[in-house]
């Protein structure tokens, strides 16, 4: 299994929110989309956290993968299915990456994902 981390999961880890332990368990085999990585960095900047907070996550083994044209297509194709739950482009980028990673499991703190009929496995951290 490869954990595909949503930005919400990484933010939960950084803030030690409920479920951060589950995220920490996946760090050695985790990947995330560059779109979700950008979301993490934006939160670090917005909250005035030390700049080393995001770098620390990268040093723990999370591999940031490019947002490819296939991912863009996959995220766009997910829009009709996820629109009612309000999933963002970042959310759909994570799900699209999960679909193309063999054995991928999307790891998120976003509860709306579990209400959808998706073709990918989703692990809710809380």
C-alpha positions in Angstrom: 0.0 0.0 0.0 1.2 3.5 -0.8 -0.4 6.4 1.2 -1.3 9.3 -1.0 -1.5 12.2 1.4 -4.1 15.0 1.1 -3.0 18.4 2.4 -5.5 18.1 5.2 -3.7 15.0 6.5 -0.3 16.7 6.5 -1.7 19.8 8.2 -3.2 17.5 10.9 0.3 16.0 11.3 1.9 19.4 11.6 -0.7 20.7 14.1 -0.8 17.4 16.0 -4.6 17.3 15.5 -6.6 14.2 16.1 -5.6 11.5 13.6 -2.0 12.8 13.2 -0.7 9.4 14.5 -2.3 7.6 11.5 -0.6 10.0 9.2 2.8 9.5 10.9 2.5 5.8 10.4 2.4 6.3 6.6 5.3 8.7 6.3 7.9 6.1 5.1 5.7 5.1 2.2 3.9 8.3 1.5 3.6 10.4 -1.7 1.6 13.5 -2.4 0.7 15.6 -5.4 2.6 18.9 -6.0 -0.8 20.5 -5.9 -1.4 19.3 -2.3 2.2 20.2 -1.4 1.4 23.7 -2.5 -1.6 23.7 -0.2 0.6 22.7 2.7 3.1 25.4 2.0 0.3 28.0 1.6 -1.0 27.0 5.1 2.5 27.3 6.6 2.8 30.8 5.2 -0.7 31.8 6.1 -0.4 30.6 9.7 3.1 32.1 10.2 4.6 28.8 11.1 8.3 28.5 11.0 9.5 27.9 7.4 11.1 24.6 8.6 7.8 23.0 9.3 7.1 22.1 5.7 10.7 21.1 5.1 10.5 18.8 8.1 7.7 16.8 6.5 9.7 16.4 3.3 12.7 15.1 5.3 10.4 12.4 6.8 10.2 10.7 3.5 7.1 12.1 1.8 7.7 12.1 -2.0 6.1 15.0 -3.9 5.0 13.9 -7.3 4.3 16.2 -10.3 0.8 17.0 -11.3 0.8 15.4 -14.7 -1.6 15.8 -17.6 -3.1 12.5 -16.7 -3.7 13.8 -13.2 -5.3 16.9 -14.6 -7.6 14.7 -16.7 -8.4 12.5 -13.8 -9.2 15.5 -11.5 -11.4 17.0 -14.1 -13.2 13.7 -14.6 -13.9 13.5 -10.8 -15.6 16.9 -10.8 -19.2 15.7 -11.6 -19.0 13.0 -8.9 -17.4 15.2 -6.2 -19.1 18.5 -6.9 -22.0 17.9 -4.5 -19.5 17.3 -1.6 -17.6 20.5 -2.5 -14.2 18.8 -3.2 -11.6 21.3 -4.3 -9.1 20.9 -7.1 -6.5 19.9 -4.5 -8.8 17.2 -3.2 -9.4 15.9 -6.7 -5.7 16.1 -7.4 -5.1 13.8 -4.5 -7.7 11.3 -5.6 -6.5 11.4 -9.2 -2.9 10.6 -8.0 -4.3 7.8 -5.8 -6.0 6.3 -8.8 -2.7 6.1 -10.8 -0.5 4.9 -7.9 -0.5 1.0 -7.7 -1.9 0.1 -4.3 -2.7 3.8 -3.5 -4.8 4.8 -0.6 -5.9 8.4 -0.2 -5.3 9.6 3.4 -7.4 12.6 4.4 -9.0 14.5 7.2 -11.8 15.6 4.9 -14.9 13.6 6.0 -16.8 14.5 2.8 -14.7 12.0 0.8 -16.1 9.0 2.6 -19.7 10.0 1.5 -18.8 9.6 -2.2 -18.8 6.6 -4.5 -15.2 6.7 -5.6 -13.1 4.1 -7.4 -10.2 4.6 -5.0 -9.7 3.6 -1.4 -9.9 6.4 1.1 -8.6 6.3 4.7 -10.2 8.8 7.0 -7.8 9.9 9.8 -10.5 10.9 12.2 
